[in-house]
Amino acid sequence: MAQFDLIVIGAGPGGYVCAIRAAQLGLKVAVVEGRETLGGTCLNVGCIPSKALLHATHSLHEAEHNFAKMGLNVAAPTVDWAKMQAYKADVVGGNTKGIEFLFKKNKITWLKGWASIPAQGQVKVGDDLHEAKAIVIATGSEAASLPGVPVDEKVIVTSTGALSLDNPPKSMVVIGAGVIGLEMGSVYARLGAEVTVVEYLDAITPGMDGEIAKSFQKLLTRQGLKFVLGAAVQGAELTGSGAKVSYKLRKDDSEHAIEADVVLVATGRRPYTAGLGLEALGVEMLPRGQVKTDDHYRTSLPGLYAIGDAITGPMLAHKAEDEGIAVAEIIAGKVGHVNYDVIPGVVYTTPELASVGKTEEQLKEEGRAYKVGKFSFMGNARAKAVFQGDGMVKMIVDAATDRVLGCHIIGPAAGDMIHEICVAMEFGASAEDVARTCHAHPTYSEAVREAALACGDGAIHS
């Protein structure tokens, strides 16, 4: 029976980061992973391969629409789908092999197989039993199903199937207007598909700032995506040429149907803890399938912890990574902490959408007085030079103290620019602090400074 200080179950962003941090702190660590490669859903069939396809199809869009404007006269591009898939696979392979290297570097044992927890302090992998002073559940999540929508990963697909279709479809219905649906919808729209997004709520990107969501929808509509909002999907069925989705409009209960070559079910994800044996151990669970934990990621079973998508909170790789570091430090006898008020969210379309902190809707509900500063990328020289003048920066600050409460960006490199505000919020900065910080010219980030100026006496370039 092998003995470890820590066994982590799952080698996704939360699990592998937890293992590396624990090893850095001197613990003897093992990670259980049943996939052939490390990295979990994110690296294998999620964040990383989708970004590869987004990059490839954005490059296609640039060649089709903007090259000639810059004097780059080339023949009309054609798509070699097999090569694009091979490029995606190379990107994934390079990243997963990188995790293997980090495991070897940090002397982390990879226990290949699927784990169960037969008793406190024990992990079983295949026929082998291992002991650990601490166990961390980092098993992630799986695509949520929808009643009456049978997934075959060929015609009716989740994000996993959508990444590896045999051929780009001519038409696609996306059920759900969240991050996954909009990103994959954008990929196939750029490849020529007619994409219709069907969403139960009356706005896209649920949870985002309302004004930003409306502006984002307008931009995506101009790119060719169609939206049916306030629609409750009743079911989907295969047809001879694809699938048909039936839905009811919530405003009047009228029934409708739409056919497409491919249907993508992008209605969110649910925690994946199957096979661990938590019920037999009496581990307390929450109604939506999450493992219940306290503020230090401890479950109801001594020595057993849980992080990432398996517990409450946003299902984001970087949230899981932060929790992985925090719980590793706690197990090693140090102080681990995650600031859940400063976790950014990004949609990697073009333009990107990035958000951190409070929305206007949240502050109104709290009854908190606030100010808003906005700046359009049409006033940003760098953005206009690269045909990305659409979008804006919206900063929200406390009316009395000027402290930054949130920021929402639609624009080029929004997912990178948002971190300036994350740092500002971590240090309790004011909009004036951001406005008085010199920003290089010409950069996209100047738009953030202008939005901060707009919270005071006014932006310079608008």
C-alpha positions as CSV (number, residue, x, y, z in Angstrom):
1,M,0.0,0.0,0.0
2,A,1.6,3.3,-1.2
3,Q,1.4,6.2,1.3
4,F,1.3,9.9,0.4
5,D,0.8,13.1,2.2
6,L,-1.8,14.1,-0.4
7,I,-3.7,12.4,-3.2
8,V,-5.5,14.6,-5.6
9,I,-8.3,13.0,-7.6
10,G,-8.4,14.7,-11.1
11,A,-5.7,16.3,-13.2
12,G,-7.6,19.3,-14.5
13,P,-6.6,22.9,-13.8
14,G,-7.6,22.6,-10.2
15,G,-6.1,19.2,-9.5
16,Y,-2.8,19.6,-11.3
17,V,-2.2,23.1,-9.9
18,C,-3.0,21.8,-6.4
19,A,-0.6,19.0,-6.8
20,I,2.3,21.2,-8.0
21,R,1.8,23.7,-5.2
22,A,1.7,21.0,-2.6
23,A,4.8,19.4,-4.0
24,Q,6.5,22.8,-3.9
25,L,5.7,23.0,-0.2
26,G,7.4,19.7,0.5
27,L,4.5,17.2,0.4
28,K,4.6,13.8,-1.1
29,V,1.9,14.0,-3.8
30,A,0.0,11.7,-6.1
31,V,-2.6,12.5,-8.7
32,V,-5.3,10.1,-9.9
33,E,-6.3,10.6,-13.6
34,G,-8.1,8.1,-15.8
35,R,-7.6,10.0,-19.1
36,E,-4.7,9.1,-21.3
37,T,-3.5,12.6,-21.0
38,L,-3.3,15.1,-18.1
39,G,-5.1,18.5,-18.1
40,G,-8.7,17.5,-17.6
41,T,-11.6,18.8,-19.7
42,C,-10.0,22.2,-20.0
43,L,-6.9,21.1,-21.8
44,N,-8.3,18.2,-23.7
45,V,-11.8,19.0,-24.7
46,G,-12.6,22.5,-23.4
47,C,-10.8,25.8,-23.0
48,I,-7.6,25.1,-25.0
49,P,-8.9,23.3,-28.2
50,S,-11.8,25.8,-28.4
51,K,-9.3,28.7,-28.4
52,A,-7.3,27.0,-31.1
53,L,-10.4,26.9,-33.3
54,L,-11.4,30.5,-32.4
55,H,-7.9,31.6,-33.5
56,A,-8.0,29.7,-36.7
57,T,-11.4,30.9,-37.7
58,H,-10.6,34.5,-36.7
59,S,-7.6,34.3,-39.0
60,L,-9.9,33.1,-41.7
61,H,-12.2,36.1,-41.1
62,E,-9.3,38.5,-41.3
63,A,-8.2,37.0,-44.6
64,E,-11.7,37.2,-46.1
65,H,-12.6,40.6,-44.8
66,N,-9.6,42.7,-43.8
67,F,-6.5,41.6,-45.8
68,A,-7.5,43.5,-48.9
69,K,-8.2,46.7,-46.9
70,M,-4.5,46.6,-45.8
71,G,-3.2,46.0,-49.3
72,L,-2.7,42.3,-48.8
73,N,-4.0,40.8,-52.0
74,V,-4.2,37.1,-51.7
75,A,-6.5,34.4,-53.3
76,A,-9.7,33.6,-51.4
77,P,-8.8,31.3,-48.6
78,T,-10.1,27.7,-48.4
79,V,-10.6,25.6,-45.3
80,D,-8.8,22.3,-44.9
81,W,-10.8,21.0,-42.0
82,A,-8.6,18.0,-41.4
83,K,-5.5,20.3,-41.1
84,M,-7.4,22.6,-38.8
85,Q,-8.3,19.7,-36.6
86,A,-4.6,18.5,-36.6
87,Y,-3.5,22.0,-35.6
88,K,-6.0,21.9,-32.7
89,A,-4.7,18.5,-31.7
90,D,-1.1,19.7,-31.7
91,V,-2.0,22.6,-29.4
92,V,-3.7,20.2,-27.0
93,G,-0.8,17.7,-27.2
94,G,1.8,20.4,-26.4
95,N,-0.1,21.6,-23.4
96,T,-0.8,18.1,-21.9
97,K,2.8,17.0,-22.4
98,G,3.8,20.2,-20.6
99,I,1.8,19.0,-17.5
100,E,3.5,15.6,-17.6
101,F,6.9,17.5,-17.6
102,L,5.8,19.5,-14.6
103,F,4.7,16.4,-12.7
104,K,8.2,14.8,-13.3
105,K,9.9,18.1,-12.3
106,N,8.0,18.2,-9.1
107,K,8.2,14.5,-8.3
108,I,4.5,14.0,-8.5
109,T,3.2,10.4,-8.9
110,W,0.6,9.9,-11.6
111,L,-1.7,7.1,-10.6
112,K,-3.3,6.1,-13.9
113,G,-6.9,5.0,-13.6
114,W,-10.2,6.0,-12.0
115,A,-10.5,6.6,-8.3
116,S,-12.8,5.6,-5.5
117,I,-12.6,6.4,-1.8
118,P,-13.4,3.2,0.1
119,A,-12.7,4.7,3.5
120,Q,-11.3,7.7,5.2
121,G,-7.7,8.4,4.1
122,Q,-7.8,5.7,1.4
123,V,-8.0,5.9,-2.4
124,K,-8.5,2.9,-4.6
125,V,-7.2,2.9,-8.2
126,G,-8.0,-0.3,-10.1
127,D,-6.9,-3.1,-7.7
128,D,-4.4,-0.9,-5.9
129,L,-5.1,0.8,-2.5
130,H,-3.3,3.9,-1.5
131,E,-3.2,5.8,1.8
132,A,-3.1,9.6,2.2
133,K,-3.1,12.0,5.1
134,A,-5.3,14.3,2.9
135,I,-7.4,13.7,-0.3
136,V,-8.6,16.5,-2.6
137,I,-11.6,15.9,-4.9
138,A,-10.9,17.9,-8.1
139,T,-13.0,15.8,-10.5
140,G,-14.5,18.8,-12.4
141,S,-17.8,18.7,-14.3
142,E,-19.6,17.3,-17.3
143,A,-22.0,18.8,-19.8
144,A,-25.5,19.2,-18.4
145,S,-28.2,17.3,-20.2
146,L,-31.5,18.6,-21.3
147,P,-34.8,16.6,-21.1
148,G,-35.9,15.4,-24.5
149,V,-32.6,16.2,-26.2
150,P,-30.7,13.0,-26.8
151,V,-27.0,13.6,-27.3
152,D,-25.1,11.3,-29.8
153,E,-22.0,13.6,-30.2
154,K,-22.4,13.4,-33.9
155,V,-25.5,15.4,-34.8
156,I,-26.8,16.5,-31.3
157,V,-23.6,17.4,-29.5
158,T,-22.1,18.8,-26.4
159,S,-19.0,21.0,-26.5
160,T,-16.9,17.8,-26.7
161,G,-18.6,16.7,-30.0
162,A,-18.7,20.3,-31.3
163,L,-14.9,20.5,-31.2
164,S,-14.5,17.4,-33.5
165,L,-17.3,17.3,-36.0
166,D,-16.6,15.3,-39.2
167,N,-17.2,18.5,-41.3
168,P,-18.2,22.1,-40.6
169,P,-22.0,22.2,-40.8
170,K,-24.0,24.5,-43.1
171,S,-26.4,25.2,-40.3
172,M,-26.3,24.9,-36.5
173,V,-28.7,25.4,-33.6
174,V,-27.1,26.3,-30.3
175,I,-29.2,25.7,-27.2
176,G,-27.9,28.2,-24.6
177,A,-26.4,31.7,-25.0
178,G,-23.6,31.3,-22.5
179,V,-19.9,31.3,-23.0
180,I,-19.6,27.8,-24.6
181,G,-22.5,28.4,-27.0
182,L,-21.4,31.8,-28.2
183,E,-17.8,30.7,-28.7
184,M,-18.6,27.6,-30.6
185,G,-21.4,29.4,-32.5
186,S,-18.8,32.0,-33.6
187,V,-16.4,29.3,-34.8
188,Y,-18.9,27.7,-37.1
189,A,-20.5,31.0,-38.2
190,R,-17.0,32.1,-39.4
191,L,-16.8,28.8,-41.3
192,G,-20.0,29.6,-43.1
193,A,-22.7,28.0,-41.0
194,E,-26.0,29.7,-40.4
195,V,-26.1,29.8,-36.6
196,T,-29.2,30.2,-34.5
197,V,-28.9,30.6,-30.7
198,V,-31.9,29.6,-28.7
199,E,-31.9,30.9,-25.1
200,Y,-34.4,30.4,-22.3
201,L,-33.7,33.8,-20.7
202,D,-34.4,37.1,-22.3
203,A,-30.7,38.1,-22.6
204,I,-27.5,36.4,-23.6
205,T,-24.5,35.8,-21.3
206,P,-26.6,35.2,-18.1
207,G,-25.1,37.0,-15.1
208,M,-23.3,39.6,-17.2
209,D,-24.0,43.4,-16.9
210,G,-27.3,44.0,-18.8
211,E,-26.1,46.9,-20.9
212,I,-23.0,45.0,-21.9
213,A,-25.0,41.9,-22.8
214,K,-27.3,44.0,-25.1
215,S,-24.3,45.6,-26.8
216,F,-22.6,42.2,-27.2
217,Q,-25.7,40.7,-28.8
218,K,-25.9,43.5,-31.3
219,L,-22.3,42.9,-32.3
220,L,-22.7,39.1,-32.7
221,T,-25.9,39.7,-34.7
222,R,-24.0,41.9,-37.1
223,Q,-21.5,38.9,-37.5
224,G,-24.4,36.7,-38.6
225,L,-25.5,34.9,-35.5
226,K,-29.3,34.8,-35.0
227,F,-30.9,34.8,-31.5
228,V,-34.2,33.4,-30.3
229,L,-34.6,34.6,-26.7
230,G,-37.2,33.7,-24.1
231,A,-37.5,30.3,-25.6
232,A,-38.0,27.1,-23.7
233,V,-36.7,24.1,-25.6
234,Q,-39.2,21.2,-25.5
235,G,-37.0,18.6,-27.2
236,A,-34.9,17.6,-30.2
237,E,-35.1,14.7,-32.6
238,L,-32.9,13.4,-35.4
239,T,-34.1,13.9,-39.0
240,G,-32.8,12.5,-42.2
241,S,-30.5,15.4,-42.8
242,G,-29.8,16.6,-39.2
243,A,-32.0,17.4,-36.3
244,K,-35.1,19.4,-35.4
245,V,-35.4,21.5,-32.2
246,S,-38.8,22.3,-30.8
247,Y,-39.3,25.2,-28.5
248,K,-42.0,27.4,-26.9
249,L,-41.8,31.2,-26.6
250,R,-42.3,32.0,-23.0
251,K,-44.1,35.3,-23.7
252,D,-47.1,33.6,-25.4
253,D,-46.5,29.8,-25.2
254,S,-46.5,29.6,-29.0
255,E,-44.8,26.5,-30.4
256,H,-42.0,26.6,-33.0
257,A,-39.4,24.4,-34.5
258,I,-36.1,24.9,-36.3
259,E,-34.0,22.4,-38.2
260,A,-30.2,22.3,-38.6
261,D,-27.4,20.0,-39.6
262,V,-26.0,20.1,-36.0
263,V,-27.5,20.9,-32.6
264,L,-25.1,22.0,-29.9
265,V,-26.4,21.6,-26.3
266,A,-24.6,24.4,-24.3
267,T,-26.9,24.7,-21.3
268,G,-24.2,24.6,-18.7
269,R,-22.3,22.0,-16.8
270,R,-22.8,19.9,-13.6
271,P,-20.4,18.5,-11.0
272,Y,-18.9,15.1,-11.8
273,T,-18.4,12.9,-8.8
274,A,-19.6,9.6,-10.1
275,G,-17.8,6.5,-8.9
276,L,-16.0,8.1,-5.9
277,G,-18.3,6.4,-3.4
278,L,-19.1,9.6,-1.5
279,E,-22.7,8.6,-0.7
280,A,-21.5,5.4,1.0
281,L,-19.0,7.5,3.1
282,G,-21.8,9.8,4.1
283,V,-20.1,12.9,2.6
284,E,-22.6,15.7,2.7
285,M,-23.7,16.9,-0.8
286,L,-25.7,20.0,-2.0
287,P,-29.0,19.7,-4.0
288,R,-27.3,20.5,-7.3
289,G,-24.8,17.8,-6.9
290,Q,-21.9,19.8,-5.5
291,V,-19.8,18.5,-2.6
292,K,-20.5,20.6,0.4
293,T,-17.4,22.3,1.9
294,D,-16.6,24.9,4.5
295,D,-14.4,28.0,4.0
296,H,-11.3,25.9,4.0
297,Y,-12.5,23.4,1.4
298,R,-13.1,20.7,4.0
299,T,-15.9,18.2,3.4
300,S,-17.9,16.5,6.1
301,L,-15.4,13.7,6.1
302,P,-12.1,14.5,8.0
303,G,-9.1,14.7,5.7
304,L,-11.2,15.0,2.6
305,Y,-11.3,18.3,0.7
306,A,-12.9,19.4,-2.6
307,I,-12.3,22.3,-5.1
308,G,-13.2,23.5,-8.5
309,D,-16.3,22.6,-10.5
310,A,-17.1,19.9,-7.8
311,I,-18.1,22.6,-5.3
312,T,-20.1,25.8,-5.4
313,G,-19.1,28.9,-7.4
314,P,-18.4,29.7,-11.0
315,M,-17.2,26.8,-13.1
316,L,-14.0,28.5,-14.3
317,A,-10.6,26.9,-14.7
318,H,-8.9,29.8,-13.0
319,K,-11.2,29.7,-10.1
320,A,-10.3,26.0,-9.7
321,E,-6.6,26.9,-10.0
322,D,-6.8,29.5,-7.2
323,E,-8.7,27.0,-5.0
324,G,-6.1,24.4,-5.8
325,I,-3.3,26.6,-4.6
326,A,-5.3,27.7,-1.5
327,V,-6.2,24.1,-0.4
328,A,-2.6,22.9,-1.0
329,E,-1.4,25.7,1.3
330,I,-4.0,24.9,3.9
331,I,-3.1,21.2,3.9
332,A,0.6,22.2,4.2
333,G,-0.2,24.2,7.4
334,K,-0.1,27.6,5.7
335,V,-2.9,30.1,5.1
336,G,-4.7,29.7,1.7
337,H,-7.2,32.2,0.5
338,V,-9.3,33.0,-2.6
339,N,-11.0,36.4,-3.2
340,Y,-14.3,35.4,-4.8
341,D,-15.2,39.0,-5.4
342,V,-12.3,39.4,-8.0
343,I,-12.6,36.4,-10.3
344,P,-12.8,37.6,-14.0
345,G,-14.9,35.9,-16.7
346,V,-14.1,36.0,-20.4
347,V,-15.9,35.1,-23.6
348,Y,-13.3,34.6,-26.3
349,T,-15.2,35.7,-29.3
350,T,-14.1,38.7,-31.5
351,P,-14.5,41.1,-29.9
352,E,-13.8,39.5,-26.6
353,L,-16.1,40.2,-23.6
354,A,-14.5,40.3,-20.1
355,S,-16.0,41.1,-16.8
356,V,-15.0,41.3,-13.1
357,G,-16.8,42.5,-10.0
358,K,-20.3,44.0,-9.7
359,T,-22.8,44.6,-12.4
360,E,-25.2,47.6,-12.4
361,E,-28.1,45.2,-11.7
362,Q,-26.3,43.8,-8.6
363,L,-25.6,47.2,-7.2
364,K,-29.2,48.4,-7.8
365,E,-30.4,45.3,-5.9
366,E,-28.0,46.0,-3.1
367,G,-29.2,49.7,-3.0
368,R,-25.6,50.9,-3.3
369,A,-24.9,54.3,-4.8
370,Y,-22.5,54.1,-7.7
371,K,-21.1,56.0,-10.7
372,V,-20.4,54.7,-14.2
373,G,-17.6,55.7,-16.6
374,K,-17.7,54.5,-20.2
375,F,-15.4,54.7,-23.2
376,S,-16.0,53.4,-26.7
377,F,-13.2,51.7,-28.6
378,M,-14.1,54.0,-31.5
379,G,-12.0,56.6,-29.6
380,N,-9.0,54.2,-29.3
381,A,-6.5,54.7,-32.2
382,R,-4.9,51.2,-31.8
383,A,-8.3,49.5,-31.9
384,K,-9.4,51.4,-35.0
385,A,-6.1,50.6,-36.8
386,V,-6.9,46.8,-36.5
387,F,-10.6,47.0,-37.4
388,Q,-11.7,46.5,-33.8
389,G,-13.4,49.8,-32.9
390,D,-16.5,48.0,-31.8
391,G,-17.2,47.7,-28.1
392,M,-16.5,49.7,-25.0
393,V,-15.1,49.7,-21.5
394,K,-17.6,50.2,-18.7
395,M,-16.3,50.9,-15.2
396,I,-18.5,51.0,-12.1
397,V,-17.3,52.8,-8.9
398,D,-18.6,53.6,-5.5
399,A,-20.3,57.0,-5.6
400,A,-18.8,58.2,-2.4
401,T,-15.3,56.7,-2.3
402,D,-14.6,56.3,-6.1
403,R,-13.4,52.7,-5.3
404,V,-13.6,50.4,-8.3
405,L,-16.5,47.9,-7.8
406,G,-16.5,46.3,-11.3
407,C,-15.5,46.6,-14.9
408,H,-17.0,45.2,-18.1
409,I,-15.1,45.3,-21.4
410,I,-16.2,44.4,-25.0
411,G,-13.2,44.8,-27.2
412,P,-9.9,43.6,-28.5
413,A,-7.8,41.7,-25.9
414,A,-10.5,42.3,-23.3
415,G,-9.6,39.1,-21.5
416,D,-6.0,40.4,-21.0
417,M,-7.0,44.0,-20.2
418,I,-9.4,43.0,-17.4
419,H,-6.5,42.0,-15.2
420,E,-5.5,45.7,-14.7
421,I,-8.8,46.1,-12.9
422,C,-8.4,42.8,-11.0
423,V,-5.2,44.1,-9.6
424,A,-6.8,47.5,-8.9
425,M,-9.6,45.8,-7.0
426,E,-7.3,43.6,-5.0
427,F,-5.6,46.7,-3.7
428,G,-8.8,48.7,-3.2
429,A,-7.9,51.2,-5.8
430,S,-10.1,54.1,-7.0
431,A,-11.0,55.1,-10.5
432,E,-8.7,58.1,-10.0
433,D,-5.8,55.7,-9.2
434,V,-6.3,54.0,-12.6
435,A,-6.8,57.3,-14.4
436,R,-3.6,58.8,-13.0
437,T,-1.5,55.7,-14.0
438,C,0.4,56.3,-17.2
439,H,-0.7,54.0,-20.0
440,A,1.4,53.5,-23.1
441,H,0.2,54.9,-26.4
442,P,-1.1,53.5,-28.6
443,T,-2.5,50.5,-26.7
444,Y,-6.0,49.0,-26.2
445,S,-5.5,49.6,-22.5
446,E,-5.8,53.3,-22.9
447,A,-9.5,52.7,-23.2
448,V,-9.5,51.4,-19.6
449,R,-7.8,54.6,-18.5
450,E,-10.4,56.7,-20.4
451,A,-13.2,54.9,-18.7
452,A,-11.6,55.6,-15.4
453,L,-11.3,59.3,-16.3
454,A,-15.0,59.2,-17.3
455,C,-15.8,58.3,-13.7
456,G,-14.4,61.7,-12.8
457,D,-14.3,64.9,-14.8
458,G,-14.6,63.1,-18.2
459,A,-12.6,61.1,-20.7
460,I,-10.1,62.9,-22.9
461,H,-10.9,61.3,-26.3
462,S,-14.7,61.3,-26.2
